[in-house]
Amino acid sequence: MNLNQITIPSINLTQSIRFYKRLGLHLIVHTHEKYARFECPDGDSTFSIHQVEELPSGEGVIVYFEVESLDEKVVALQELNLHGDTTIFDLLPTDQSWLWREARLKDPDGNRLILYYAGDNRKNPPWRIGVEEQKTFAFSEIAAKTTEDSHLHGNDINPLEIERKFLITSGAFKKEAQTSTRITQGYLSTDPERTVRVRIKGDKGFLTIKGKSNESGTTRVEVEEEIAFAKAQILLKLCLPGIIDKTRYEVTIKKHIWEIDEFYGANAGLLLAEIELSNEHESFSKPSWIGDEVTGDKKYYNSYISNHPYTSWK
């Protein structure tokens, strides 16, 4: 797919043709009073104008034209009097935080134009999405498709789990906790490709299936459904050895909820905190009791410690 043509509206086609010819575009089609098409002096893109009775409301689109010698081009345009007896730029060439240099103006119909130079930063900025992040977005697309037909817990949900995990340095979190709930859980499968978990949380039962995490360990598919408490009790008896017993504390800090697990039994002494995010790069505040990050460290997965208890690590 190649984006190589764009059409914008104009109330006065004759005036617009004169403007864009002075801007530097080459008129190649003018078949009737209401349509004109130009080709850009560089590249293979075309640009057209069609006459309308009324311009659309709202901010509309922004059209970008890349110019290698941007500053010199702006100086030349200022001498051409694009807007009658003058050329009005809303912004003279200015370096932007996204590493483009931009100058901004409007055509006679008020359509917003940006003359810019980005070079390699247009397609390859330092923050370009890498292969692993593309996989995450692919995950998101799968999740979105799944969501269309999912009504788990009576609501549409996104089955993509994005979270980060940390060790805890002290028990100070307990004073800040709004809730605490006892959890018992076991695993019908600990295969990293498809972990199947049975959980009793308070007086409710849940069945959860998780896919394999991405390379950073932050993102994976998670589908969870509430099941009858009695069914959860039965399924727990079918789980692999290594039932996990813990209390989950919830601490709200700004817009995020920290979930802190205090483990008992064979995992006594282990304290883990998790925070769920809307994307891998979302910023968040760390409370004072948060320690080292262990996101992606498989030995801190609950499915791992069910088979390799924390007390056996020492």
C-alpha positions as CSV (number, residue, x, y, z in Angstrom):
1,M,0.0,0.0,0.0
2,N,1.3,3.4,-1.0
3,L,-0.1,6.8,0.1
4,N,0.7,9.0,-2.9
5,Q,-2.4,11.2,-3.5
6,I,-4.5,13.5,-1.3
7,T,-7.4,15.8,-2.1
8,I,-8.4,18.9,-0.1
9,P,-11.5,21.2,-0.5
10,S,-11.5,24.7,-1.8
11,I,-14.2,27.4,-2.2
12,N,-12.2,29.3,-4.8
13,L,-10.4,26.9,-7.1
14,T,-8.8,29.6,-9.2
15,Q,-7.2,31.3,-6.1
16,S,-6.0,27.9,-4.8
17,I,-4.4,27.0,-8.1
18,R,-2.4,30.2,-8.1
19,F,-1.4,29.6,-4.4
20,Y,-0.1,26.1,-4.9
21,K,1.7,26.9,-8.2
22,R,3.6,29.6,-6.3
23,L,4.2,27.2,-3.5
24,G,6.1,25.1,-6.0
25,L,3.7,22.3,-7.2
26,H,3.3,21.5,-10.9
27,L,-0.2,21.7,-12.3
28,I,-0.9,18.6,-14.4
29,V,-4.7,18.3,-14.5
30,H,-7.4,21.0,-14.8
31,T,-10.2,19.3,-16.6
32,H,-13.1,21.5,-15.4
33,E,-13.9,24.3,-13.1
34,K,-14.1,22.3,-9.9
35,Y,-11.0,20.1,-10.0
36,A,-7.2,20.5,-10.3
37,R,-4.3,18.1,-9.7
38,F,-0.7,18.8,-9.1
39,E,2.5,16.7,-8.9
40,C,5.1,17.4,-6.3
41,P,8.5,18.6,-7.6
42,D,10.2,15.7,-5.7
43,G,9.0,12.1,-5.3
44,D,6.0,10.5,-7.0
45,S,3.1,12.0,-5.0
46,T,0.2,14.0,-6.4
47,F,-2.0,16.5,-4.7
48,S,-5.4,17.8,-5.8
49,I,-8.1,20.4,-5.0
50,H,-11.8,20.1,-5.6
51,Q,-14.2,23.0,-5.3
52,V,-17.0,22.8,-2.7
53,E,-19.9,25.0,-1.7
54,E,-19.0,25.0,1.9
55,L,-15.8,24.0,3.7
56,P,-16.1,21.2,6.3
57,S,-16.2,22.3,10.0
58,G,-13.6,21.3,12.5
59,E,-9.8,21.2,12.4
60,G,-9.7,19.2,9.2
61,V,-6.5,17.6,8.0
62,I,-2.9,18.8,8.0
63,V,-0.9,18.4,4.8
64,Y,2.9,18.0,5.0
65,F,5.3,18.9,2.3
66,E,9.0,17.9,2.9
67,V,11.6,20.4,1.8
68,E,15.3,19.6,2.1
69,S,16.3,23.3,2.2
70,L,13.5,24.4,4.4
71,D,14.8,27.8,5.6
72,E,15.8,28.9,2.1
73,K,12.4,27.8,0.8
74,V,10.5,29.8,3.5
75,V,12.6,32.9,2.7
76,A,11.8,32.5,-1.1
77,L,8.0,32.1,-0.4
78,Q,7.9,35.2,1.8
79,E,9.1,37.2,-1.3
80,L,6.3,35.6,-3.5
81,N,3.4,37.1,-1.6
82,L,1.4,33.9,-1.5
83,H,-1.5,35.5,0.4
84,G,-1.9,38.5,-1.9
85,D,0.4,41.3,-0.8
86,T,2.2,39.1,1.7
87,T,3.0,35.6,2.8
88,I,1.8,34.8,6.3
89,F,3.5,32.0,8.2
90,D,1.9,30.9,11.5
91,L,5.3,29.4,12.4
92,L,8.7,30.1,10.9
93,P,11.2,27.2,10.7
94,T,11.5,25.8,14.2
95,D,13.0,22.6,15.5
96,Q,10.5,20.3,17.1
97,S,10.9,17.8,19.9
98,W,10.1,15.0,17.5
99,L,13.2,15.9,15.5
100,W,11.5,17.6,12.6
101,R,12.1,21.2,11.6
102,E,8.7,22.8,10.6
103,A,7.2,25.9,9.2
104,R,3.4,26.4,9.2
105,L,1.0,28.3,7.1
106,K,-2.5,28.1,5.7
107,D,-3.8,28.1,2.2
108,P,-6.5,30.6,1.0
109,D,-9.2,28.2,2.3
110,G,-7.7,27.9,5.7
111,N,-6.3,24.3,5.1
112,R,-3.3,23.8,7.3
113,L,0.0,23.2,5.6
114,I,3.3,22.3,7.2
115,L,6.6,22.6,5.3
116,Y,9.2,20.5,7.1
117,Y,12.4,18.6,6.9
118,A,12.8,15.4,8.8
119,G,15.3,13.4,6.8
120,D,15.8,9.9,8.2
121,N,13.9,10.8,11.4
122,R,10.6,10.6,9.5
123,K,10.7,6.8,9.2
124,N,13.5,6.0,11.6
125,P,13.4,8.2,14.7
126,P,15.3,6.9,17.8
127,W,12.0,5.7,19.3
128,R,10.9,3.7,16.2
129,I,9.0,0.7,17.3
130,G,11.2,-2.4,17.3
131,V,10.4,-6.0,16.3
132,E,9.3,-7.0,19.8
133,E,7.0,-4.0,20.2
134,Q,5.4,-4.9,16.8
135,K,4.7,-8.3,18.2
136,T,3.0,-6.6,21.2
137,F,0.8,-4.6,18.8
138,A,0.1,-7.9,16.9
139,F,-1.0,-9.3,20.3
140,S,-3.2,-6.2,20.7
141,E,-4.9,-6.8,17.4
142,I,-5.6,-10.4,18.3
143,A,-6.9,-9.2,21.7
144,A,-9.2,-6.7,20.0
145,K,-10.6,-9.3,17.7
146,T,-11.2,-11.7,20.7
147,T,-12.8,-8.9,22.6
148,E,-15.6,-8.5,20.0
149,D,-16.9,-11.9,21.0
150,S,-15.9,-11.9,24.7
151,H,-18.3,-11.1,27.5
152,L,-16.4,-12.4,30.5
153,H,-17.7,-11.2,33.9
154,G,-20.6,-9.8,31.9
155,N,-18.4,-7.1,30.3
156,D,-16.3,-6.7,27.2
157,I,-12.6,-7.1,28.1
158,N,-9.2,-6.8,26.5
159,P,-7.5,-10.2,27.1
160,L,-4.0,-8.6,26.8
161,E,-2.2,-8.4,30.2
162,I,0.5,-5.7,30.4
163,E,2.2,-5.6,33.8
164,R,5.5,-5.1,35.6
165,K,6.7,-6.9,38.7
166,F,8.9,-5.7,41.6
167,L,10.3,-7.0,44.9
168,I,9.2,-5.4,48.1
169,T,11.7,-3.8,50.6
170,S,9.4,-3.6,53.7
171,G,6.0,-4.2,55.1
172,A,5.1,-0.5,55.0
173,F,2.6,-1.1,52.1
174,K,0.2,-2.7,54.6
175,K,-0.5,0.7,56.2
176,E,-1.4,2.1,52.8
177,A,-3.5,-0.9,51.6
178,Q,-7.2,-0.3,50.9
179,T,-8.1,-4.0,50.6
180,S,-6.6,-7.4,51.5
181,T,-7.9,-10.8,50.2
182,R,-6.7,-14.3,50.8
183,I,-6.0,-16.3,47.7
184,T,-5.5,-20.0,47.1
185,Q,-4.4,-21.1,43.6
186,G,-3.1,-24.0,41.7
187,Y,-2.2,-24.9,38.1
188,L,-3.7,-27.5,35.8
189,S,-0.8,-26.7,33.4
190,T,2.5,-24.8,33.9
191,D,3.5,-24.9,30.3
192,P,4.8,-21.4,29.5
193,E,2.9,-21.5,26.1
194,R,-0.4,-22.0,27.9
195,T,-0.6,-21.7,31.6
196,V,-3.9,-22.8,33.1
197,R,-4.7,-21.5,36.6
198,V,-7.4,-22.2,39.1
199,R,-7.9,-19.6,41.8
200,I,-10.1,-19.0,44.8
201,K,-10.0,-15.3,45.8
202,G,-12.1,-14.6,48.9
203,D,-15.5,-16.3,48.2
204,K,-15.1,-16.3,44.4
205,G,-13.6,-18.8,41.9
206,F,-11.7,-18.1,38.7
207,L,-10.3,-20.0,35.8
208,T,-7.5,-18.3,34.0
209,I,-5.5,-19.1,30.8
210,K,-2.3,-17.2,30.0
211,G,-0.1,-17.3,26.9
212,K,3.6,-17.0,26.7
213,S,5.1,-13.6,27.6
214,N,6.9,-11.4,25.0
215,E,10.6,-11.0,25.3
216,S,10.5,-8.2,27.8
217,G,8.1,-10.2,30.0
218,T,5.6,-7.4,30.3
219,T,2.9,-8.6,27.9
220,R,0.9,-11.7,27.3
221,V,-2.6,-12.9,26.5
222,E,-4.7,-13.5,29.6
223,V,-8.3,-14.8,29.5
224,E,-10.0,-15.1,32.9
225,E,-13.6,-16.2,33.7
226,E,-15.3,-16.3,37.0
227,I,-16.6,-19.8,37.8
228,A,-18.7,-21.2,40.6
229,F,-16.9,-21.4,44.0
230,A,-17.7,-25.1,44.3
231,K,-16.3,-25.8,40.8
232,A,-13.1,-24.0,41.7
233,Q,-12.7,-26.1,44.8
234,I,-13.1,-29.3,42.7
235,L,-10.6,-28.1,40.1
236,L,-8.1,-27.2,42.8
237,K,-8.0,-30.9,43.8
238,L,-7.1,-31.7,40.2
239,C,-4.2,-29.2,40.1
240,L,-0.5,-30.1,40.0
241,P,1.4,-30.3,43.3
242,G,2.4,-27.0,44.8
243,I,-0.8,-25.1,45.8
244,I,0.0,-21.4,46.4
245,D,-1.4,-19.6,49.5
246,K,-1.1,-15.9,49.8
247,T,-2.8,-12.6,50.7
248,R,-3.2,-9.9,48.1
249,Y,-3.1,-6.3,49.2
250,E,-4.2,-3.4,46.9
251,V,-2.7,0.0,47.2
252,T,-4.0,2.8,44.9
253,I,-1.4,5.5,44.0
254,K,-2.7,8.1,41.6
255,K,-4.4,6.3,38.8
256,H,-2.7,2.9,39.3
257,I,-3.4,0.0,41.6
258,W,-0.5,-1.8,43.0
259,E,-1.2,-5.5,43.9
260,I,1.2,-6.8,46.6
261,D,1.2,-10.6,47.3
262,E,2.5,-11.9,50.7
263,F,3.1,-15.6,50.4
264,Y,2.8,-18.3,53.0
265,G,3.8,-21.9,53.5
266,A,6.6,-23.1,51.3
267,N,6.9,-19.6,49.8
268,A,6.9,-17.7,53.2
269,G,9.0,-14.6,53.1
270,L,8.4,-13.8,49.5
271,L,6.7,-10.4,48.8
272,L,5.9,-9.4,45.2
273,A,4.2,-6.3,43.8
274,E,2.6,-6.0,40.4
275,I,1.2,-3.0,38.5
276,E,-1.0,-3.3,35.4
277,L,-0.5,-0.8,32.6
278,S,-2.3,0.2,29.5
279,N,0.9,0.0,27.4
280,E,4.6,-1.1,28.0
281,H,5.9,2.5,28.1
282,E,3.2,4.0,30.4
283,S,4.8,6.0,33.3
284,F,3.9,5.4,36.9
285,S,4.9,6.5,40.4
286,K,6.9,4.0,42.6
287,P,6.2,4.1,46.3
288,S,9.1,4.0,48.7
289,W,8.6,0.3,49.5
290,I,9.2,-0.8,45.9
291,G,12.5,-2.6,45.4
292,D,14.2,-4.2,42.4
293,E,12.3,-4.9,39.2
294,V,11.9,-8.6,38.3
295,T,9.6,-8.3,35.3
296,G,10.4,-11.1,32.9
297,D,12.3,-13.1,35.5
298,K,10.6,-16.4,35.2
299,K,11.6,-17.6,38.7
300,Y,9.1,-15.0,40.1
301,Y,6.2,-16.3,38.1
302,N,3.6,-18.0,40.4
303,S,3.6,-21.0,38.0
304,Y,7.3,-21.4,38.7
305,I,7.2,-21.0,42.5
306,S,4.4,-23.6,42.6
307,N,7.1,-26.1,41.5
308,H,10.1,-24.4,43.0
309,P,9.1,-23.0,46.4
310,Y,10.8,-19.8,47.5
311,T,12.1,-21.4,50.7
312,S,14.1,-23.9,48.6
313,W,16.0,-21.2,46.9
314,K,18.1,-20.4,49.9
